[in-house]
């Protein structure tokens, strides 16, 4: 380590030969000193490692000094003093733009400063720059170019400058942008916050030493930036506090107690924190480097002289002398950094070995990719295994896997509706809330929730009202054909038409929603595959699929094939459920309704079926007190209460007695369950019950009377009976509609959707993807992997890794040498 007065020594002008002899003599004496040689080798090793870290973006815990403080607090002047020469850094104002890493190298052969800048995206340094003005120009031009490129006011990307000089210490300092309260004219208003955030980010790593500067004219209790430093280092354990422009405060001291109290800074920094007090020349006129260093030395001398002679009783020199003056700070920074270098060397060596190993693995990976471009068989095998793995993960998700975390990857019912672009169910005015609507689900669980949501939506639709004109047109046409089944067939035709019109859109929507649920599984399957490879990488490499990262074309092809597969399933399922709808609304299927009705009631079979299927999913697992009341969580058919009407398809059995001659104002009774009509004594007086016609609860419409040779229907003299006939037909149509809906939803659609969507995902996905991706010739297959320019990209990546490996290996060799000397 250089003596504290070495930087003040001004070389005398001597003939060139004599000057060279003196330089060689000093270098030889330095090289013979084992302490200096060890210190220099350690410093050079860290400088090279720092350059590599900046060039390749390495996160290495290198001990570094970070200078922070407000603008105009003297950071730039301190940097120039440490360098031993001025380069107009204050005029550059780089403190408000980009960090500057100054690598100072104490080189006795450099009688004039030699400054070199590291290339922006390389570890290489440019040619030496001697002119101070040229140094300032490079800093300014690089700053403006980067800010213009990034379109920002500040940038965290540092400028690295290496300065070799006989009058600077072995020291590396990161100069940061100065804190400001207000943005400069022409800069964004957010610039102060951006600077504060960037400085905190640079100073936060625990391996960095903070050099905090504050003017002596600012009282500790009113310091603007002391709290910001406390947020970074609350105990000041790695913070060096520097009071700059100390000469401005000297005239305020009159006696020793005032000086000692101020120098101790007690009550604000803690007992273990001692600030340094520094004053530098105020004269900014152009002077030689020798004169600049002489002025620095003179200011130090004048400060000590004033404290000794200008203050009554002087000051506690034993306690504070080592903390006053630029020379004291300079020696401390150099010794502290070297101490940190020495302490960190073992850990740095271990980390370098790890990074070298990682870079070697990366190079092997790139080499394998380059080799794979010519080995089609190997690439086919790897791609097939990868595709099979993704297909297996999709099958596992369908069967009920719970990894990755559903909280992160699942979706609620509202999220599914929003992201799929499918809002409410068509024809349904109420908000359908199936059980567990607020839980985040995926895979088979989300599929079953959509199925139940479809069932809720279907049962919320009733047979729509039909105008008298439509009823009359259908009824009269059937009546004209003769026979006693005209009324029943007319009501059935009304129900079939309504079912085709209202239930078909529900079926399409259900298929689209299920298509979205299964389509979302691809990303989740990728995540499962990635997590599985990460786990197997530690325990069972033979189970780990080959890394296919980087093959963008292949990944896009797999994604497109999966998307087509799911969309084709949705298309096929729409055709199947439409076929079921056509079958169930066919006139020829009405016979089965009549048989089922007489055996157990029109809807008794639904109750038995639903107990075994529908109710199996009606477990409400969500926290109903968390979001909304229980009544809004799901659309469950209401329980039957005494005297309360029941909606078709929504409840158990109901017995309703219909009068012999219905009133035109009597409501149309629609029930969900077994419906009966008790018929009283007929006109013949024998009390026998008339046989029910076609559908129970609907008797033959005897009130239709033949007048003038025709069937009366409408506003005639016998209006009460005609209105009753219209109500009877509407009631019959509604029950036909409910029966069609029940058979369609419970017996056809649910099983069709399960077998049409889930079964192919389990059994046919891997085959379908394999045929699309691999049943092609080699040339077409390789198009997924070798895109135009892909080989060049891989070659460039390998070259970058090779350069990175070379510089890290060089650093590792140096640190092994350093470690042996410790």
C-alpha positions in Angstrom: 0.0 0.0 0.0 1.3 3.4 -0.9 2.3 5.9 1.8 -0.2 8.6 2.6 2.1 11.3 1.1 3.1 9.4 -2.0 0.4 11.0 -4.1 1.8 14.5 -3.2 5.3 13.8 -4.6 5.8 15.7 -7.8 8.3 14.1 -10.2 11.2 16.4 -11.0 12.0 17.1 -14.6 15.1 15.1 -15.5 16.6 13.9 -18.7 14.6 11.0 -20.3 17.2 8.4 -19.6 17.5 9.3 -16.0 13.7 9.5 -15.6 13.4 6.0 -17.0 16.1 4.7 -14.7 14.2 6.2 -11.7 11.0 4.5 -12.9 12.6 1.2 -13.4 14.3 1.5 -10.0 10.9 2.2 -8.3 9.2 -0.7 -10.1 12.0 -3.0 -9.1 11.8 -2.0 -5.5 8.0 -2.4 -5.6 8.3 -5.8 -7.2 10.8 -6.9 -4.5 8.3 -5.9 -1.8 6.1 -9.0 -1.3 3.3 -7.1 0.3 3.0 -4.6 -2.5 3.2 -7.4 -5.1 0.5 -9.4 -3.4 -1.8 -6.4 -3.0 -1.3 -5.5 -6.7 -2.0 -9.0 -8.0 -5.1 -9.2 -5.8 -6.3 -5.8 -7.1 -5.7 -6.6 -10.7 -7.5 -9.9 -10.3 -10.6 -8.2 -9.0 -10.4 -5.5 -11.7 -10.4 -8.1 -14.4 -13.3 -9.9 -12.7 -15.2 -6.7 -12.4 -14.7 -6.0 -16.1 -16.0 -9.5 -16.9 -19.0 -9.0 -14.7 -20.0 -5.8 -16.4 -19.5 -7.2 -19.9 -21.4 -10.5 -19.4 -23.9 -9.3 -16.8 -22.5 -11.6 -14.2 -23.8 -11.2 -10.6 -20.6 -11.6 -8.6 -20.2 -10.4 -5.0 -17.1 -8.3 -5.7 -16.2 -5.9 -2.9 -16.8 -2.4 -4.3 -17.1 1.1 -3.1 -20.3 3.0 -4.1 -20.3 6.8 -3.8 -23.7 8.3 -3.1 -25.0 11.7 -2.1 -26.9 14.7 -3.2 -26.0 16.7 -6.3 -23.4 19.3 -5.5 -22.2 17.5 -2.4 -18.7 17.1 -3.8 -18.6 13.5 -5.2 -17.1 14.6 -8.5 -14.4 16.7 -6.8 -13.6 13.8 -4.5 -13.2 11.5 -7.5 -10.8 13.9 -9.2 -8.8 14.2 -6.0 -8.5 10.4 -5.8 -7.4 10.1 -9.4 -4.8 12.9 -8.9 -5.9 14.8 -12.0 -8.9 16.7 -13.3 -10.9 15.6 -16.3 -13.8 18.1 -16.0 -16.2 15.4 -14.7 -18.4 18.1 -13.1 -19.1 19.7 -16.5 -20.2 16.3 -17.9 -22.9 15.9 -15.2 -22.6 12.2 -15.5 -23.8 11.9 -12.0 -27.3 12.6 -13.1 -27.2 10.1 -16.0 -25.2 6.9 -15.7 -23.1 5.3 -13.0 -19.3 5.5 -13.6 -17.0 2.7 -12.4 -13.5 4.1 -11.9 -10.8 1.5 -11.7 -7.7 3.3 -10.4 -4.4 1.5 -10.8 -1.3 2.7 -9.0 1.3 2.4 -11.8 4.7 4.0 -11.1 5.5 3.9 -14.8 2.5 6.0 -15.7 3.9 9.5 -15.1 0.9 10.8 -17.1 -2.6 9.5 -16.6 -3.7 6.7 -19.0 -7.4 6.3 -19.2 -9.1 3.5 -21.1 -12.8 2.8 -21.5 -14.3 -0.7 -21.5 -16.3 -1.4 -24.6 -20.1 -1.2 -24.0 -20.8 -4.9 -24.7 -17.4 -6.5 -24.2 -14.7 -7.1 -21.6 -12.1 -5.5 -23.8 -10.7 -2.0 -23.2 -10.1 0.6 -25.9 -7.0 2.6 -26.6 -5.5 4.8 -23.9 -6.7 8.4 -23.7 -4.4 11.0 -22.3 -6.3 14.3 -22.8 -8.6 15.2 -19.9 -11.0 16.9 -22.3 -11.2 13.7 -24.4 -12.1 11.7 -21.3 -15.0 14.1 -20.6 -16.1 13.8 -24.2 -16.2 10.0 -24.2 -18.3 10.0 -21.0 -20.7 12.6 -22.5 -21.1 10.9 -25.9 -21.6 7.4 -24.4 -24.2 8.7 -22.0 -26.2 10.5 -24.6 -26.0 7.6 -27.1 -27.4 5.1 -24.5 -30.1 7.4 -23.2 -31.2 8.1 -26.8 -31.4 4.4 -27.5 -33.3 3.5 -24.4 -35.4 6.7 -24.5 -34.9 7.3 -20.7 -33.5 10.1 -18.6 -31.2 7.9 -16.6 -29.7 4.4 -17.0 -28.3 1.9 -14.5 -25.9 0.5 -17.1 -22.4 1.7 -16.0 -19.5 3.2 -17.9 -16.3 1.5 -16.9 -13.1 3.6 -17.0 -9.6 2.3 -16.1 -7.1 4.9 -15.0 -3.5 4.0 -14.6 -1.4 6.7 -12.9 1.6 7.0 -10.6 -0.3 9.3 -8.3 -3.6 7.4 -7.8 -4.2 4.6 -5.3 -5.3 1.0 -6.1 -8.9 1.7 -5.7 -12.2 1.1 -7.5 -15.2 3.3 -6.9 -18.7 3.4 -8.5 -19.9 6.9 -8.8 -23.7 7.1 -8.9 -26.1 9.8 -10.0 -26.6 12.5 -7.4 -29.9 12.7 -5.5 -32.1 15.6 -6.7 -35.3 17.0 -5.5 -36.6 18.3 -8.8 -36.0 17.2 -12.4 -34.0 19.5 -14.7 -35.6 21.4 -17.5 -36.5 19.1 -20.3 -36.3 15.9 -18.2 -39.3 13.8 -17.0 -40.8 14.7 -13.7 -40.1 11.2 -12.5 -36.3 11.6 -12.9 -35.7 12.2 -9.1 -37.5 9.0 -8.2 -35.8 7.0 -10.9 -32.4 8.2 -9.6 -33.2 7.3 -6.0 -34.5 3.9 -7.0 -31.4 3.2 -9.2 -29.0 4.3 -6.5 -30.7 2.1 -3.9 -30.5 -0.8 -6.3 -26.7 -0.2 -6.8 -26.0 0.2 -3.1 -28.2 -2.6 -1.7 -26.0 -5.7 -2.3 -24.3 -6.5 1.0 -20.8 -6.9 -0.6 -20.7 -3.2 -1.5 -19.3 -0.4 0.7 -21.3 2.9 0.8 -19.4 6.1 0.6 -21.9 8.7 1.6 -21.1 12.4 1.1 -22.8 15.4 2.7 -21.9 19.0 2.9 -20.7 20.4 6.2 -23.2 23.2 6.0 -26.1 20.7 6.4 -27.0 19.7 9.9 -27.4 16.1 10.6 -31.0 16.6 12.0 -32.0 18.2 8.7 -30.2 15.9 6.3 -32.3 15.2 3.2 -30.6 12.0 2.2 -29.5 10.4 5.5 -32.9 8.6 5.8 -32.3 7.1 2.3 -29.0 5.7 3.4 -30.6 4.3 6.5 -33.1 2.4 4.3 -30.1 0.8 2.6 -27.9 0.2 5.6 -29.8 0.9 8.8 -26.9 0.3 11.2 -24.2 2.0 9.1 -22.0 -1.1 9.3 -20.9 -0.9 5.7 -21.2 2.9 5.3 -18.4 5.4 5.3 -19.7 8.9 6.0 -17.8 11.8 4.5 -18.5 15.4 5.5 -17.4 17.4 2.4 -16.5 21.1 2.1 -15.3 21.0 5.7 -13.5 24.3 5.4 -16.8 26.1 5.2 -17.6 25.1 8.7 -14.3 25.9 10.4 -15.0 29.6 11.0 -18.0 28.6 13.2 -15.9 26.8 15.8 -14.6 28.9 18.8 -13.5 26.4 21.4 -12.5 22.8 21.7 -15.9 21.5 23.0 -17.7 22.8 19.9 -15.2 21.1 17.6 -15.1 17.8 19.4 -18.9 17.7 19.7 -19.3 18.3 16.0 -16.6 15.8 15.0 -18.2 13.1 17.1 -21.6 13.5 15.4 -23.1 11.8 18.4 -26.8 11.1 18.4 -27.2 10.8 14.7 -24.8 8.2 13.3 -24.4 5.9 16.3 -21.4 5.4 18.6 -19.5 3.1 16.2 -19.7 5.4 13.2 -17.0 8.0 12.7 -17.4 10.4 9.7 -14.4 11.7 7.7 -14.0 15.4 7.3 -12.6 16.5 3.9 -11.9 19.9 2.2 -10.7 20.2 -1.4 -9.4 23.1 -3.4 -12.1 25.5 -4.6 -10.1 27.0 -7.4 -11.5 25.5 -10.7 -9.1 27.2 -12.9 -6.9 25.2 -15.3 -3.8 24.1 -13.5 -1.3 21.3 -14.0 -1.7 18.0 -12.4 1.3 18.6 -10.1 -0.2 21.9 -9.0 -3.6 20.3 -8.4 -2.1 17.7 -6.1 -0.1 20.4 -4.3 -3.3 22.4 -3.7 -4.9 19.3 -2.2 -2.0 18.8 0.2 -2.1 22.5 1.1 -5.8 22.4 2.0 -5.2 19.5 4.3 -2.4 21.3 6.0 -4.5 24.5 6.4 -7.4 22.7 7.9 -5.3 20.9 10.6 -3.5 24.2 11.3 -6.8 26.1 11.8 -8.1 23.4 14.2 -4.9 23.6 16.2 -4.3 27.3 16.2 -7.6 29.0 15.3 -9.8 27.2 17.9 -9.3 27.8 21.6 -7.9 24.6 23.1 -7.5 22.9 19.7 -9.2 19.6 19.3 -8.9 16.0 20.4 -6.1 14.9 18.0 -5.7 11.5 19.4 -9.4 10.7 18.7 -10.1 12.6 15.5 -6.9 13.3 13.7 -7.1 10.2 11.6 -10.5 11.2 10.4 -9.6 14.7 9.1 -8.2 15.4 5.7 -8.4 14.0 2.2 -5.1 12.0 2.7 -6.6 10.1 5.7 -9.8 9.2 3.7 -7.7 8.1 0.7 -5.5 5.7 2.8 -8.5 4.3 4.6 -10.5 3.6 1.4 -7.5 1.8 -0.1 -6.8 -0.3 3.0 -10.5 -1.1 3.6 -11.0 -2.3 0.0 -7.9 -4.4 0.1 -9.1 -5.9 3.4 -12.4 -6.8 1.8 -10.7 -8.2 -1.2 -8.7 -10.5 1.0 -11.7 -11.6 3.0 -13.8 -12.3 -0.1 -11.1 -14.2 -2.1 -12.0 -17.7 -1.0 -15.8 -17.2 -1.6 -15.0 -15.6 -5.0 -12.8 -18.5 -6.0 -15.6 -21.0 -5.2 -18.1 -18.9 -7.1 -15.8 -18.7 -10.1 -15.4 -22.4 -10.2 -19.2 -22.8 -10.2 -19.7 -20.2 -13.0 -17.0 -21.8 -15.1 -18.8 -25.2 -14.7 -22.1 -23.6 -15.7 -20.7 -22.0 -18.8 -19.2 -25.3 -19.8 -22.6 -27.0 -19.4 -24.1 -24.2 -21.5 -21.5 -24.7 -24.2 -22.3 -28.5 -24.3 -26.0 -27.7 -24.6 -25.4 -25.4 -27.6 -23.0 -28.0 -29.2 -25.7 -30.6 -28.9 -28.2 -28.3 -30.6 -25.7 -27.6 -33.4 -25.0 -31.3 -33.7 -28.8 -32.1 -33.7 -29.3 -30.1 -36.8 -27.5 -32.7 -38.7 -28.7 -35.7 -36.7 -32.4 -36.0 -37.7 -32.9 -39.4 -36.0 -31.8 -38.1 -32.6 -33.9 -35.0 -33.0 -37.0 -37.0 -33.9 -36.6 -39.2 -30.9 -36.2 -36.2 -28.5 -39.2 -34.4 -30.1 -41.3 -37.5 -29.8 -40.4 -38.1 -26.1 -41.1 -34.4 -25.4 -44.5 -34.5 -27.1 -45.5 -37.7 -25.3 -44.5 -36.2 -22.0 -46.8 -33.1 -22.7 -49.6 -35.4 -23.7 -49.3 -37.5 -20.5 -49.4 -34.3 -18.4 -52.6 -33.2 -20.2 -54.1 -36.6 -19.4 -53.0 -36.3 -15.8 -54.6 -32.9 -15.5 -57.9 -34.2 -17.0 -57.8 -37.1 -14.4 -57.5 -34.6 -11.5 -53.9 -33.6 -10.9 -53.3 -30.7 -8.4 -49.9 -29.5 -9.5 -48.8 -26.9 -10.4 -50.7 -24.8 -7.8 -54.3 -24.2 -8.8 -54.2 -20.9 -6.9 -51.8 -19.7 -9.6 -52.8 -21.6 -12.7 -56.5 -22.2 -12.2 -59.4 -19.9 -13.0 -62.7 -19.0 -11.4 -66.0 -19.2 -13.4 -66.0 -15.5 -14.0 -62.3 -15.6 -15.2 -63.2 -18.5 -17.6 -66.1 -16.5 -19.1 -64.0 -13.3 -19.4 -60.9 -14.9 -20.9 -62.8 -17.2 -23.3 -64.8 -14.3 -24.6 -68.0 -16.3 -23.9 -70.1 -14.3 -21.5 -73.5 -15.4 -20.3 -75.5 -18.4 -21.5 -77.7 -17.5 -24.5 -81.3 -17.1 -23.6 -80.6 -17.1 -19.9 -81.3 -13.8 -18.2 -80.2 -14.8 -14.7 -76.6 -15.1 -13.6 -75.7 -18.8 -13.4 -73.4 -19.5 -10.4 -72.5 -23.2 -10.3 -71.0 -24.8 -7.1 -67.4 -23.8 -6.4 -67.7 -20.9 -8.9 -65.2 -18.8 -6.9 -62.5 -21.5 -6.6 -59.6 -21.5 -9.1 -59.9 -24.8 -10.9 -58.4 -26.4 -14.0 -58.4 -29.7 -15.9 -61.1 -32.3 -15.0 -62.4 -30.2 -12.1 -63.0 -27.2 -14.3 -64.6 -29.4 -17.0 -67.1 -30.9 -14.5 -67.9 -27.4 -13.2 -68.8 -26.2 -16.7 -71.0 -29.3 -17.2 -72.9 -28.5 -14.1 -73.1 -24.9 -15.1 -74.7 -26.0 -18.4 -77.2 -28.1 -16.5 -78.1 -25.2 -14.3 -78.5 -23.0 -17.4 -80.6 -25.5 -19.2 -83.0 -26.0 -16.3 -83.5 -22.2 -16.0 -85.1 -22.1 -19.4 -88.8 -22.8 -19.6 -91.0 -23.3 -22.7 -91.5 -19.8 -24.1 -95.0 -18.3 -24.4 -96.8 -19.1 -27.7 -99.3 -16.8 -29.3 -102.9 -17.8 -29.9 -102.3 -17.5 -33.7 -99.5 -20.0 -33.6 -101.4 -22.4 -31.5 -104.4 -22.1 -33.8 -102.4 -22.6 -36.9 -100.8 -25.8 -35.6 -103.9 -27.1 -33.9 -106.2 -26.6 -36.8 -103.8 -28.2 -39.2 -103.6 -31.3 -37.0 -107.3 -31.4 -36.4 -108.0 -31.4 -40.1 -106.2 -34.8 -40.4 -108.8 -36.5 -38.3 -108.3 -38.7 -35.3 -108.3 -37.9 -31.6 -104.6 -37.0 -31.3 -104.6 -33.5 -32.8 -104.3 -31.6 -29.5 -101.5 -33.8 -28.2 -99.5 -33.7 -31.4 -100.0 -29.9 -31.7 -98.6 -29.3 -28.1 -95.7 -31.7 -28.9 -94.9 -29.8 -32.1 -94.8 -26.5 -30.1 -92.4 -28.1 -27.5 -90.1 -29.5 -30.2 -89.9 -26.2 -32.0 -89.1 -24.4 -28.7 -86.5 -27.0 -27.7 -84.6 -26.7 -31.0 -84.7 -22.9 -30.8 -83.7 -22.5 -27.2 -81.5 -25.5 -26.3 -79.3 -25.6 -29.4 -77.4 -22.3 -28.5 -76.8 -23.7 -25.0 -75.3 -26.8 -26.4 -72.9 -24.8 -28.7 -71.9 -22.6 -25.8 -71.2 -25.6 -23.6 -68.9 -27.0 -26.2 -67.1 -23.7 -26.7 -66.6 -23.3 -22.9 -65.2 -26.9 -22.6 -62.9 -26.2 -25.5 -61.5 -23.3 -23.7 -61.0 -25.3 -20.5 -59.1 -28.0 -22.3 -57.1 -25.5 -24.5 -55.8 -23.8 -21.3 -54.2 -27.1 -20.2 -51.4 -26.8 -22.6 -49.6 -24.1 -20.7 -50.2 -26.0 -17.4 -48.8 -29.2 -19.0 -45.6 -27.2 -20.0 -45.2 -26.0 -16.5 -45.6 -29.6 -15.1 -43.1 -30.9 -17.5 -40.6 -28.2 -16.6 -41.1 -28.9 -12.9 -40.7 -32.6 -13.4 -37.5 -32.2 -15.3 -36.1 -30.0 -12.6 -37.0 -32.6 -9.9 -35.7 -35.5 -11.9 -32.5 -33.6 -12.7 -31.4 -34.2 -9.2 -32.4 -37.8 -8.7 -33.1 -39.6 -11.9 -31.6 -38.3 -15.1 -32.9 -41.3 -17.1 -36.5 -40.1 -16.5 -35.8 -36.5 -17.6 -36.9 -35.6 -21.1 -34.3 -33.8 -23.3 -34.2 -30.1 -23.1 -36.1 -28.7 -26.1 -35.7 -25.0 -25.1 -34.7 -22.7 -27.9 -36.6 -24.6 -30.6 -39.2 -21.9 -31.1 -40.5 -23.4 -34.3 -41.1 -26.8 -32.8 -42.8 -25.4 -29.7 -45.1 -23.3 -32.0 -45.9 -26.4 -34.0 -46.8 -28.5 -30.9 -49.0 -25.7 -29.6 -50.8 -25.3 -33.0 -51.4 -29.1 -33.2 -52.8 -29.2 -29.7 -55.1 -26.3 -30.4 -56.3 -27.9 -33.6 -56.9 -31.2 -31.8 -59.1 -29.5 -29.1 -61.0 -27.4 -31.7 -61.7 -30.5 -33.7 -63.1 -32.2 -30.6 -65.3 -29.2 -30.0 -66.6 -29.4 -33.6 -67.3 -33.1 -33.4 -69.1 -32.7 -30.0 -71.3 -30.0 -31.4 -72.3 -32.3 -34.2 -73.0 -35.1 -31.8 -75.1 -33.1 -29.3 -77.0 -31.5 -32.2 -77.7 -35.1 -33.4 -79.1 -35.9 -29.9 -81.2 -32.8 -30.0 -82.6 -33.7 -33.4 -83.3 -37.2 -32.2 -85.1 -36.2 -29.0 -87.2 -33.6 -30.9 -88.2 -36.0 -33.6 -92.0 -36.8 -33.8 -91.1 -40.5 -33.7 -89.5 -40.3 -30.3 -92.7 -39.3 -28.5 -93.7 -42.9 -27.9 -90.9 -43.4 -25.4 -92.2 -40.4 -23.4 -95.6 -41.9 -23.1 -94.2 -45.3 -21.9 -91.9 -43.7 -19.3 -94.7 -41.5 -18.2 -97.1 -44.3 -17.5 -94.4 -46.3 -15.7 -93.3 -43.6 -13.3 -94.4 -40.2 -14.2 -93.2 -37.8 -16.8 -90.2 -36.8 -14.7 -89.8 -39.5 -12.1 -87.0 -41.0 -14.1 -85.0 -37.7 -13.9 -85.1 -37.9 -10.1 -83.6 -41.4 -10.1 -81.0 -40.5 -12.8 -80.0 -37.3 -11.2 -79.3 -38.9 -7.8 -76.6 -41.0 -9.4 -75.0 -38.4 -11.7 -75.9 -34.8 -11.2 -75.7 -34.7 -7.4 -72.2 -36.2 -7.4 -70.8 -32.9 -8.4 -73.0 -30.7 -6.2 -70.4 -30.3 -3.4 -70.0 -26.7 -2.6 -66.4 -26.3 -1.5 -66.0 -22.6 -1.8 -66.1 -20.3 1.2 -69.6 -18.8 0.8 -69.0 -16.2 3.5 -65.9 -14.9 1.7 -67.5 -13.3 -1.4 -71.3 -13.4 -1.5 -74.4 -15.0 0.1 -75.1 -18.6 -0.2 -78.2 -18.0 -2.3 -76.1 -16.6 -5.1 -73.5 -19.4 -5.2 -75.4 -21.9 -7.3 -78.7 -22.3 -9.1 -80.1 -25.3 -7.2 -83.8 -26.1 -7.7 -85.7 -24.9 -4.6 -87.0 -27.4 -2.1 -90.7 -28.0 -2.3 -92.8 -26.1 0.3 -96.4 -26.8 1.1 -98.7 -24.9 -1.1 -95.8 -23.7 -3.4 -95.7 -24.2 -7.1 -92.7 -26.0 -8.6 -91.0 -25.2 -11.9 -90.7 -28.1 -14.5 -87.6 -30.0 -14.2 -86.8 -28.6 -10.8 -88.4 -30.7 -8.0 -90.1 -33.9 -6.9 -93.7 -35.1 -7.4 -96.7 -32.8 -7.2 -100.4 -33.6 -7.3 -102.7 -31.0 -8.7 -106.5 -31.3 -8.9 -107.9 -29.6 -12.0 -111.6 -28.7 -12.1 -113.9 -30.4 -14.5 -114.3 -27.2 -16.5 -111.2 -24.9 -16.2 -111.7 -21.2 -15.8 -110.1 -19.0 -18.4 -108.3 -17.1 -15.6 -106.9 -20.2 -14.0 -103.0 -20.3 -14.2 -101.2 -22.9 -16.2 -99.9 -25.4 -13.6 -96.4 -26.6 -14.6 -94.8 -29.1 -12.3 -91.5 -31.0 -12.1 -92.3 -34.5 -11.2 -95.4 -36.7 -11.4 -98.5 -34.8 -12.5 -102.0 -36.1 -12.0 -105.4 -34.8 -12.7 -108.3 -36.1 -10.8 -111.3 -36.2 -13.0 -114.7 -36.0 -11.4 -118.0 -37.6 -12.5 -118.7 -37.2 -16.2 -121.9 -36.2 -17.8 -123.0 -39.8 -17.9 -123.2 -39.8 -14.1 -121.6 -43.2 -13.6 -118.5 -41.6 -11.9 -116.0 -43.5 -14.0 -112.5 -41.8 -14.7 -111.7 -41.0 -18.2 -108.6 -42.3 -19.7 -105.7 -39.8 -19.9 -104.8 -38.9 -23.5 -101.1 -39.1 -24.5 -99.6 -37.2 -21.6 -100.8 -37.4 -18.0 -102.4 -34.4 -16.5 -103.9 -33.4 -19.9 -107.2 -34.8 -20.8 -108.9 -35.0 -24.2 -110.0 -31.5 -25.0 -113.7 -32.2 -24.9 -114.6 -28.5 -24.4 -113.8 -28.0 -28.1 -117.1 -27.8 -29.7 -118.1 -28.2 -33.3 -120.0 -25.2 -34.4 -121.2 -24.7 -38.0 -119.1 -27.7 -39.0 -115.7 -26.4 -37.6 -113.5 -26.4 -34.5 -114.0 -23.3 -32.4 -110.8 -21.6 -31.2 -110.4 -17.9 -30.4 -112.7 -15.1 -29.4 -116.1 -16.5 -29.9 -119.2 -16.5 -27.8 -117.8 -19.5 -25.9 -114.7 -17.4 -24.9 -114.2 -19.0 -21.5 -113.9 -22.5 -22.9 -111.7 -21.4 -25.8 -109.3 -19.7 -23.3 -109.2 -22.8 -21.2 -108.3 -24.8 -24.3 -105.5 -22.5 -25.1 -104.2 -22.8 -21.5 -104.4 -26.6 -21.7 -102.3 -26.7 -24.9 -99.7 -24.3 -23.4 -99.5 -26.4 -20.3 -99.1 -29.6 -22.3 -96.4 -28.0 -24.5 -94.5 -26.8 -21.4 -94.5 -30.4 -20.0 -93.3 -31.8 -23.4 -90.5 -29.2 -23.4 -89.5 -30.1 -19.9 -89.4 -33.8 -20.8 -87.3 -33.1 -23.9 -84.9 -31.0 -21.8 -84.6 -33.7 -19.2 -83.8 -36.5 -21.6 -81.4 -34.4 -23.5 -79.4 -33.0 -20.6 -79.4 -36.1 -18.3 -79.3 -39.0 -20.7 -77.5 -37.7 -23.8 -75.5 -34.5 -23.5 -73.5 -35.1 -20.3 -72.2 -38.5 -21.3 -71.5 -37.3 -24.9 -69.4 -34.4 -23.8 -67.4 -36.5 -21.4 -66.7 -39.2 -24.0 -66.3 -36.6 -26.8 -63.8 -34.4 -25.0 -62.1 -36.2 -22.1 -61.7 -39.7 -23.5 -59.8 -38.5 -26.6 -57.5 -36.3 -24.5 -56.6 -39.4 -22.5 -56.3 -41.9 -25.3 -55.8 -40.2 -28.6 -53.9 -37.0 -28.0 -50.4 -38.4 -28.3 -51.3 -40.3 -31.5 -52.9 -37.2 -33.0 -50.0 -35.0 -32.2 -47.5 -37.6 -33.4 -49.2 -37.9 -36.8 -49.3 -34.2 -37.3 -45.7 -33.5 -36.2 -43.8 -36.6 -37.2 -45.6 -38.4 -40.1 -43.7 -36.2 -42.5 -40.4 -36.4 -44.4 -37.1 -35.3 -42.9 -37.0 -32.1 -44.9 -40.4 -30.9 -43.6 -39.6 -32.2 -40.1 -36.4 -30.1 -39.9 -38.3 -27.0 -40.9 -39.5 -26.9 -37.3 -35.9 -26.8 -36.0 -33.7 -25.2 -38.6 -35.3 -21.9 -39.4 -33.5 -19.5 -41.7 -30.5 -18.2 -39.9 -30.9 -20.5 -36.9 -27.5 -22.1 -37.4 -25.9 -18.6 -37.4 -27.7 -17.8 -34.2 -26.5 -20.9 -32.5 -22.9 -20.3 -33.7 -23.0 -16.7 -32.4 -24.3 -18.0 -29.0 -21.5 -20.5 -28.9 -18.9 -17.8 -29.6 -20.2 -15.6 -26.9 -20.1 -18.5 -24.4 -16.6 -19.3 -25.5 -15.4 -15.7 -24.9 -17.2 -15.8 -21.5 -15.6 -19.1 -20.6 -12.2 -17.8 -21.6 -12.3 -14.7 -19.4 -13.9 -16.5 -16.5 -11.2 -19.2 -16.7 -8.5 -16.6 -16.8 -10.1 -15.0 -13.7 -10.2 -18.4 -12.0 -6.5 -19.0 -12.7 -5.6 -15.6 -11.2 -7.7 -16.1 -8.1 -6.2 -19.5 -7.6 -2.8 -17.8 -7.5 -4.2 -15.1 -5.1 -5.6 -17.8 -2.9 -2.3 -19.6 -2.6 -0.6 -16.4 -1.4 -3.2 -15.8 1.4 
